[in-house]
Amino acid sequence: MSSPYPPDRQLVLQRFQQIWGYTEFRYPQDEVIQCLLEHRDALIVMPTGGGKSICFQLPALLNQGLTIVVSPLVALMENQVQELRQRQLPAALLHSELTSPQKRQTLWALEHQKLRLLYLSPETLLSPTVWQRLCQPQLQINALILDEAHCLVQWGDTFRPAYRRLGTVRPALLQHKPAGTKMAIAAFTATADPQAQQIIQHVLQLQQPQTILQSPYRPNLHLAVNIAWTSRGRRQQLLRYLQARPNQAGLVYVRTRRDGEALADWLTQQGYATVAYHAGLATNERRAIETAWLNGTMLFVVCTSAFGMGVNHSSVRWVVHFHVPLLLSEYVQEIGRAGRDNNPSEALSLVSEPTGWLDPQDKHRQQFFLKQDHKHRQLAQQIMKQIPGKGEFSVVTRQFKEADVALSLLHSTGQLEWVDPFHYVIHRSIVPHTKLQSKATQTMTQYLTTKQCRWQFMLSAFGFLKAAEALGVGCGHCDRCLSQNR
């Protein structure tokens, strides 16, 4: 039988088979790989478990030169690089937790063009040590990949302000490269509604990107929301849920480290072998927890959003949100850890009753988030009045506390422009436009309280209207559909 691929693509498929052992690409891997091989920009929205990493790893290995992968979490970088190194592939990572010898070894490999893939956080990418080496004219850089690009939208304004400076990385690097050099930018995520897609394209300055959007709908994933009338009742519901699933792998999501540790201690007292996983743990502690979970000696982990991205466990049967996230995009990311083997799986959310009289913790958490956001925006406007209209990032951040967050927020409201990753210009005459964080949290609340099919609500919220319509009267397997069918 003749191959459906032209000769050049047959070579791509052959290399794919040699490295990963698969005989065919999964849609839309082939299209994305070809796009990056042609040095074109891309915005890719693919469901969790859809094989996103292969889409940028394979072109990086086929091309001469370096591909930079900007990743939000150390755990995510380490898991991907470990898998690549096990296949004897030239990949490395840089982050603050590495030892000095490890950093020196990677920087040497970078300088001597021994790498095809280099994983970095936004902050490490923009650090002087790394930036100086990336600017070397002889260092060929093929692509800048933003993995888990939804983090730019969710975290870029306040929690990780370096994300807002990434749009000027390409033009700044190209100034140091030979004329005619092409450098693609591609953003990958499992969740981006139409507004988030616009923010990603705008911040990264994508140029006529190829856009591939896949619906997050998972027919094997059953969604449910239960009201917890009291704090004690929430724990008892979780306990009953776990007792009914004695040998199944799962995840329990909370929103803070303190909540995670308190819940893990309580579950340990109930006889369960579990621990709290969060970004505050040392690398060896995180690796030990991930290994125990992956090999089945620990069936479930109590975790914050730091857990899951890049941890590939195909047979997770359930995800419980002991505390729901504030944004629907975070929720979709986290429930996407379940059922990656396409077998029936469950996602349960425990929420306070709507008034919050008996259990106000969900309402307090949302109010705290909005209050902090408002506080940051007020601070940004105050700092704008005090700093020069043109300036250098390092100088301003030394002079003013939280200036990095303020500059990021001013950029998000259209009042600031990044000339390059390290210099800004303020446009004081521009009236700030605000990001509607309260509207985003309202969407999550509406999902939790909706009377319609939960999958249809979610698909509509993310702009997949045809996919929502295709479900007809509903998915038939969420709690809303099942209650209507009784």
C-alpha positions as CSV (number, residue, x, y, z in Angstrom):
1,M,0.0,0.0,0.0
2,S,1.4,3.4,-0.9
3,S,2.0,6.0,1.8
4,P,-0.6,8.8,2.2
5,Y,2.3,11.2,2.9
6,P,4.6,13.0,0.3
7,P,8.3,12.0,0.5
8,D,9.4,14.7,2.9
9,R,6.5,13.9,5.3
10,Q,7.3,10.2,5.0
11,L,10.7,11.1,6.5
12,V,9.1,13.0,9.3
13,L,6.8,10.0,10.0
14,Q,9.8,7.6,9.9
15,R,11.7,9.7,12.5
16,F,8.5,9.8,14.6
17,Q,8.3,6.0,14.5
18,Q,12.0,5.6,15.3
19,I,11.8,7.9,18.4
20,W,8.3,7.2,19.9
21,G,7.3,4.0,18.2
22,Y,4.0,5.2,16.8
23,T,3.0,4.3,13.3
24,E,0.6,7.2,12.7
25,F,0.1,10.8,13.8
26,R,-3.0,11.7,15.8
27,Y,-4.9,14.7,14.5
28,P,-3.8,17.5,14.5
29,Q,-0.1,16.5,15.2
30,D,0.8,16.2,11.5
31,E,-0.5,19.7,10.7
32,V,1.2,21.3,13.7
33,I,4.5,19.6,13.0
34,Q,4.5,20.7,9.4
35,C,3.7,24.3,10.5
36,L,6.7,24.4,12.8
37,L,9.0,22.8,10.2
38,E,8.1,25.6,7.9
39,H,8.9,28.2,10.7
40,R,5.3,29.5,10.9
41,D,3.6,30.8,14.0
42,A,0.8,28.7,15.6
43,L,-1.8,28.8,18.3
44,I,-2.8,25.2,19.2
45,V,-5.6,24.3,21.6
46,M,-5.6,20.5,22.2
47,P,-7.3,18.5,25.0
48,T,-5.1,17.2,27.8
49,G,-3.5,14.0,26.7
50,G,-3.7,14.9,23.1
51,G,0.0,14.6,22.4
52,K,0.9,18.3,22.4
53,S,4.5,17.9,23.4
54,I,5.4,15.7,20.4
55,C,4.1,18.5,18.1
56,F,7.0,20.7,19.1
57,Q,9.6,18.1,20.2
58,L,9.7,16.3,16.8
59,P,10.3,19.5,14.7
60,A,13.0,20.5,17.2
61,L,14.8,17.2,16.7
62,L,14.4,17.3,12.9
63,N,15.7,20.9,12.5
64,Q,19.3,22.1,13.0
65,G,19.6,24.6,15.8
66,L,17.8,25.2,19.1
67,T,14.1,25.3,20.1
68,I,13.4,27.1,23.4
69,V,10.4,25.8,25.4
70,V,9.0,28.2,27.9
71,S,7.3,26.1,30.6
72,P,5.6,27.3,33.8
73,L,6.5,24.6,36.3
74,V,9.8,22.8,37.2
75,A,7.9,19.5,37.5
76,L,6.6,19.9,33.9
77,M,10.1,20.6,32.6
78,E,11.8,17.8,34.5
79,N,9.2,15.2,33.3
80,Q,9.6,16.1,29.6
81,V,13.3,16.4,29.7
82,Q,13.7,13.1,31.6
83,E,11.6,11.3,28.9
84,L,13.7,12.9,26.1
85,R,17.0,12.0,27.7
86,Q,15.9,8.4,28.2
87,R,15.6,8.3,24.4
88,Q,19.1,9.7,24.1
89,L,17.9,13.0,22.7
90,P,19.7,16.4,23.1
91,A,17.5,18.2,25.6
92,A,18.2,20.1,28.8
93,L,16.6,22.5,31.3
94,L,17.5,25.4,33.4
95,H,15.8,26.4,36.7
96,S,16.8,27.8,40.0
97,E,16.7,24.5,41.8
98,L,19.6,23.0,39.8
99,T,23.1,22.8,41.4
100,S,25.8,25.1,40.1
101,P,27.6,22.3,38.3
102,Q,24.3,21.3,36.6
103,K,23.7,24.9,35.4
104,R,27.3,25.2,34.1
105,Q,27.0,22.0,32.2
106,T,23.8,23.1,30.5
107,L,25.1,26.6,29.7
108,W,28.2,25.0,28.2
109,A,26.0,22.8,26.0
110,L,24.0,25.8,25.0
111,E,27.1,27.8,24.0
112,H,28.5,25.0,22.0
113,Q,25.2,24.3,20.2
114,K,24.9,20.7,21.6
115,L,21.2,21.1,22.4
116,R,18.0,20.9,20.3
117,L,15.6,21.6,23.1
118,L,16.1,23.9,26.1
119,Y,13.3,24.1,28.7
120,L,13.1,27.4,30.7
121,S,10.7,29.3,32.8
122,P,9.8,32.9,31.6
123,E,11.9,34.3,34.4
124,T,15.0,32.2,33.6
125,L,14.7,33.0,29.9
126,L,15.0,36.7,30.7
127,S,17.8,36.3,33.3
128,P,21.1,38.0,32.2
129,T,23.1,34.8,32.3
130,V,20.8,33.0,29.8
131,W,19.8,36.0,27.7
132,Q,23.4,36.9,26.9
133,R,24.1,33.4,25.6
134,L,20.9,33.3,23.5
135,C,21.9,36.6,21.8
136,Q,25.1,35.1,20.5
137,P,25.0,35.5,16.7
138,Q,26.2,32.0,15.9
139,L,23.5,30.4,18.0
140,Q,20.7,29.4,15.7
141,I,17.3,29.5,17.3
142,N,14.4,28.0,15.3
143,A,11.4,28.4,17.5
144,L,10.1,29.7,20.8
145,I,7.4,27.4,22.2
146,L,5.1,28.5,25.0
147,D,3.9,25.3,26.7
148,E,0.7,25.5,28.8
149,A,0.0,29.0,27.3
150,H,-3.1,29.5,29.4
151,C,-0.7,30.3,32.2
152,L,0.1,33.6,30.4
153,V,-3.5,34.6,30.8
154,Q,-4.1,33.2,34.3
155,W,-0.8,34.2,35.9
156,G,0.8,36.8,33.6
157,D,-0.7,39.9,35.3
158,T,0.3,39.3,38.9
159,F,1.6,35.9,39.8
160,R,4.1,35.5,37.0
161,P,4.5,39.0,35.4
162,A,7.5,37.9,33.2
163,Y,4.9,36.3,30.9
164,R,3.9,39.8,29.8
165,R,7.4,40.5,28.5
166,L,7.6,37.5,26.2
167,G,6.2,39.2,23.1
168,T,9.4,41.2,22.5
169,V,11.7,38.2,22.9
170,R,11.7,37.3,19.2
171,P,12.4,40.8,17.7
172,A,15.1,41.3,20.4
173,L,16.8,38.0,19.6
174,L,16.6,38.6,15.8
175,Q,18.5,41.8,16.1
176,H,21.5,39.7,17.1
177,K,21.0,37.0,14.4
178,P,22.0,37.0,10.7
179,A,19.7,38.7,8.3
180,G,16.9,36.5,7.0
181,T,16.8,34.4,10.1
182,K,13.4,32.8,10.8
183,M,12.1,32.1,14.3
184,A,8.6,30.7,14.8
185,I,6.5,31.2,17.9
186,A,4.0,28.6,18.9
187,A,1.6,28.6,21.9
188,F,0.1,25.3,23.1
189,T,-2.6,24.9,25.7
190,A,-5.6,22.6,26.5
191,T,-7.9,25.6,27.5
192,A,-8.3,29.0,25.9
193,D,-11.6,30.6,25.4
194,P,-11.9,33.2,22.5
195,Q,-10.8,36.1,24.9
196,A,-7.8,34.1,26.1
197,Q,-6.8,33.2,22.5
198,Q,-6.8,37.0,21.7
199,I,-4.7,37.8,24.7
200,I,-2.1,35.0,23.8
201,Q,-1.9,36.2,20.2
202,H,-1.6,39.9,21.2
203,V,1.0,39.4,24.0
204,L,3.2,37.0,22.0
205,Q,2.9,39.1,18.8
206,L,2.0,36.1,16.7
207,Q,2.2,36.8,13.0
208,Q,-0.6,35.2,11.0
209,P,-0.6,32.1,13.1
210,Q,-2.0,28.8,12.1
211,T,-4.8,28.3,14.6
212,I,-6.0,24.8,15.4
213,L,-8.8,24.5,18.0
214,Q,-9.9,21.2,19.4
215,S,-13.0,20.8,21.6
216,P,-12.2,19.8,25.2
217,Y,-15.2,17.4,25.2
218,R,-14.4,14.0,26.6
219,P,-17.3,11.5,26.2
220,N,-15.7,9.2,28.8
221,L,-15.5,11.9,31.5
222,H,-18.6,12.2,33.7
223,L,-19.1,15.5,35.4
224,A,-20.9,16.1,38.7
225,V,-21.2,18.8,41.4
226,N,-22.3,18.1,45.0
227,I,-23.2,20.7,47.6
228,A,-21.4,20.4,50.9
229,W,-23.5,22.1,53.5
230,T,-20.8,22.3,56.2
231,S,-17.1,22.1,56.4
232,R,-17.4,18.8,58.2
233,G,-19.9,17.6,55.6
234,R,-17.4,18.3,52.8
235,R,-14.8,16.0,54.4
236,Q,-17.4,13.3,55.0
237,Q,-18.5,13.4,51.3
238,L,-14.9,13.0,50.2
239,L,-14.4,10.1,52.6
240,R,-17.5,8.3,51.3
241,Y,-16.3,8.9,47.8
242,L,-12.9,7.4,48.5
243,Q,-14.4,4.4,50.3
244,A,-16.5,3.6,47.3
245,R,-13.4,3.6,45.0
246,P,-10.8,1.6,47.0
247,N,-8.4,0.6,44.2
248,Q,-8.7,3.5,41.8
249,A,-6.1,6.1,41.0
250,G,-7.2,9.7,41.5
251,L,-6.4,13.3,42.5
252,V,-7.9,15.6,45.1
253,Y,-7.5,19.3,44.2
254,V,-7.3,22.1,46.8
255,R,-6.4,25.7,46.2
256,T,-3.7,26.4,48.8
257,R,-0.7,24.6,50.4
258,R,-2.2,25.0,53.9
259,D,-5.5,23.4,52.8
260,G,-3.7,20.6,51.1
261,E,-1.5,19.8,54.1
262,A,-4.5,19.9,56.5
263,L,-6.6,17.7,54.3
264,A,-3.8,15.2,53.7
265,D,-3.1,14.9,57.5
266,W,-6.8,14.3,58.1
267,L,-7.0,11.6,55.4
268,T,-3.9,10.0,56.8
269,Q,-5.7,9.8,60.2
270,Q,-8.6,8.0,58.3
271,G,-6.1,5.3,57.2
272,Y,-5.3,6.6,53.7
273,A,-1.7,6.6,52.4
274,T,-1.5,10.1,50.8
275,V,0.4,13.4,51.1
276,A,0.0,17.0,50.1
277,Y,1.8,18.1,46.9
278,H,2.5,21.7,46.2
279,A,5.1,24.0,44.7
280,G,6.8,24.6,48.1
281,L,8.2,21.0,48.2
282,A,11.8,20.3,47.3
283,T,12.4,18.6,43.9
284,N,13.3,15.2,45.4
285,E,10.1,15.3,47.5
286,R,8.0,16.1,44.4
287,R,9.7,13.4,42.4
288,A,9.1,10.8,45.2
289,I,5.4,11.7,45.4
290,E,5.0,11.5,41.6
291,T,6.8,8.1,41.4
292,A,4.7,6.7,44.2
293,W,1.5,7.8,42.5
294,L,2.5,6.6,39.1
295,N,3.5,3.1,40.3
296,G,0.4,2.7,42.4
297,T,1.9,2.6,45.9
298,M,0.0,5.9,46.5
299,L,-3.5,5.8,44.9
300,F,-4.2,9.5,45.2
301,V,-2.5,12.8,46.0
302,V,-4.0,15.9,47.6
303,C,-2.6,18.6,45.4
304,T,-2.7,22.2,44.3
305,S,-2.6,23.3,40.7
306,A,1.2,22.6,40.7
307,F,0.4,18.9,40.2
308,G,-0.7,17.3,37.0
309,M,0.9,19.3,34.1
310,G,3.4,17.0,32.5
311,V,2.7,14.0,34.8
312,N,1.5,11.3,32.5
313,H,-0.7,8.8,34.3
314,S,-3.1,7.3,31.8
315,S,-5.4,5.4,34.1
316,V,-6.6,8.1,36.5
317,R,-10.3,7.2,37.2
318,W,-11.4,10.2,39.1
319,V,-10.6,13.8,40.0
320,V,-12.2,15.5,43.0
321,H,-12.2,19.2,43.5
322,F,-12.4,19.6,47.3
323,H,-12.1,23.3,46.5
324,V,-13.0,24.4,43.0
325,P,-10.8,26.8,41.1
326,L,-11.9,30.3,40.4
327,L,-11.6,30.0,36.6
328,L,-13.3,27.5,34.3
329,S,-10.0,27.2,32.3
330,E,-8.2,25.9,35.5
331,Y,-11.1,23.5,36.1
332,V,-10.8,22.0,32.6
333,Q,-7.1,21.6,32.9
334,E,-7.4,19.7,36.2
335,I,-10.3,17.4,35.3
336,G,-8.3,16.6,32.1
337,R,-6.0,14.5,34.3
338,A,-8.7,11.8,34.4
339,G,-9.5,9.2,31.8
340,R,-6.6,9.8,29.5
341,D,-6.9,6.1,28.5
342,N,-10.4,6.8,27.2
343,N,-12.0,4.6,29.8
344,P,-15.0,5.8,32.0
345,S,-13.8,8.4,34.5
346,E,-15.4,10.9,36.9
347,A,-14.9,14.5,37.9
348,L,-16.6,15.6,41.1
349,S,-16.7,19.1,42.5
350,L,-17.7,19.8,46.1
351,V,-19.1,23.3,46.6
352,S,-20.6,25.4,49.4
353,E,-24.4,26.0,49.3
354,P,-25.1,29.2,47.3
355,T,-25.8,31.5,50.2
356,G,-22.6,30.7,52.0
357,W,-24.3,31.0,55.4
358,L,-23.4,27.5,56.6
359,D,-20.1,27.1,54.9
360,P,-18.7,30.5,53.7
361,Q,-15.2,29.3,52.7
362,D,-15.9,29.2,48.9
363,K,-17.4,32.7,48.9
364,H,-14.5,34.0,51.1
365,R,-11.9,32.5,48.7
366,Q,-13.5,34.2,45.7
367,Q,-13.8,37.5,47.5
368,F,-10.2,37.3,48.5
369,F,-9.1,36.7,44.9
370,L,-11.1,39.7,43.6
371,K,-9.9,41.9,46.5
372,Q,-6.3,41.1,45.8
373,D,-6.7,41.7,42.1
374,H,-8.3,45.1,42.8
375,K,-5.5,46.0,45.2
376,H,-2.8,45.2,42.6
377,R,-4.5,47.3,40.0
378,Q,-4.7,50.3,42.4
379,L,-1.0,49.9,43.1
380,A,-0.2,49.8,39.4
381,Q,-1.9,53.1,38.8
382,Q,-0.1,54.7,41.8
383,I,3.3,53.4,40.6
384,M,2.6,54.7,37.1
385,K,2.5,58.2,38.5
386,Q,5.9,57.9,40.2
387,I,8.1,56.1,37.6
388,P,9.6,57.6,34.5
389,G,7.6,57.5,31.2
390,K,10.5,55.5,29.7
391,G,12.6,53.2,31.8
392,E,14.5,50.0,32.4
393,F,12.8,47.0,34.1
394,S,15.7,46.2,36.4
395,V,16.1,49.8,37.6
396,V,12.4,50.4,38.4
397,T,11.9,47.0,40.1
398,R,14.8,47.8,42.4
399,Q,13.3,51.2,43.4
400,F,9.7,50.1,43.8
401,K,8.2,47.2,45.7
402,E,6.0,45.0,43.4
403,A,6.9,47.1,40.4
404,D,7.2,44.0,38.2
405,V,3.5,43.3,38.9
406,A,2.6,46.9,38.3
407,L,4.3,47.0,34.9
408,S,2.6,43.8,33.9
409,L,-0.8,45.2,34.9
410,L,-0.2,48.4,33.0
411,H,0.7,46.4,29.9
412,S,-2.5,44.4,30.3
413,T,-4.6,47.6,30.5
414,G,-2.9,49.1,27.4
415,Q,-1.1,51.8,29.2
416,L,2.4,50.3,28.8
417,E,4.4,49.0,25.8
418,W,7.5,46.8,26.1
419,V,10.1,48.1,23.7
420,D,12.1,45.0,24.3
421,P,12.1,42.5,27.2
422,F,13.9,44.9,29.5
423,H,12.7,48.4,28.5
424,Y,9.2,50.0,28.6
425,V,7.3,53.1,27.5
426,I,4.2,54.3,29.4
427,H,1.3,55.9,27.5
428,R,-0.2,58.0,30.3
429,S,-2.9,59.5,28.0
430,I,-4.5,56.1,27.4
431,V,-7.6,55.3,29.5
432,P,-7.0,51.9,31.0
433,H,-9.2,49.1,29.9
434,T,-9.7,46.5,32.6
435,K,-9.7,42.7,32.4
436,L,-13.0,41.4,33.7
437,Q,-11.7,39.0,36.3
438,S,-15.0,39.2,38.1
439,K,-16.8,38.1,34.9
440,A,-14.3,35.1,34.6
441,T,-15.1,34.0,38.1
442,Q,-18.8,34.4,37.4
443,T,-18.5,31.9,34.5
444,M,-17.2,29.3,36.9
445,T,-20.0,30.0,39.3
446,Q,-22.5,29.7,36.5
447,Y,-21.0,26.3,35.5
448,L,-21.4,25.0,39.1
449,T,-25.0,26.2,39.3
450,T,-26.3,25.6,35.8
451,K,-29.4,23.5,35.2
452,Q,-28.3,22.5,31.7
453,C,-25.9,19.9,30.5
454,R,-22.5,20.7,32.0
455,W,-20.6,19.7,28.9
456,Q,-22.8,21.9,26.7
457,F,-22.3,24.8,29.1
458,M,-18.5,24.3,29.1
459,L,-18.2,24.0,25.3
460,S,-20.3,27.1,24.8
461,A,-18.2,29.0,27.3
462,F,-15.0,28.1,25.4
463,G,-16.5,29.1,22.0
464,F,-17.1,25.6,20.7
465,L,-20.8,26.3,19.7
466,K,-21.0,23.6,17.0
467,A,-19.6,21.0,19.4
468,A,-22.2,22.0,22.0
469,E,-25.0,21.8,19.4
470,A,-23.8,18.4,18.3
471,L,-24.6,17.0,21.8
472,G,-28.3,17.6,21.0
473,V,-30.3,17.6,24.3
474,G,-27.2,16.9,26.3
475,C,-24.2,14.7,26.8
476,G,-26.2,12.1,28.6
477,H,-23.6,11.4,31.3
478,C,-23.2,14.4,33.5
479,D,-25.2,14.8,36.7
480,R,-27.6,17.3,35.1
481,C,-28.4,15.0,32.1
482,L,-28.7,11.9,34.3
483,S,-31.1,13.7,36.7
484,Q,-33.3,14.7,33.8
485,N,-33.4,11.2,32.5
486,R,-34.6,9.6,35.7
